[in-house]
Amino acid sequence: MKTAKPKQRPTGPATSTVKSDARALEKLLTEMDDKEITRRLNQVYAKVDSRLDPGFARLQWETLKRQPW
């Protein structure tokens, strides 16, 4: 009988970059005033369409309909 090896977490440059980005974002958000964060996000979303892709929205809705609330 074979013993399953524990799964290893991915490592390498991409993983390091993701961790580094997450730490930088966390630092930024903890140091920045909530109103300033909201102001900056509002600037972005005034220019960028943030609506969910219609196909994904339909799939999400179908999934939610099956969940007991």
MODELLER restraints for C-alpha pairs under 7 A, 6 or more apart:
rsr = mdl.restraints
at = mdl.atoms
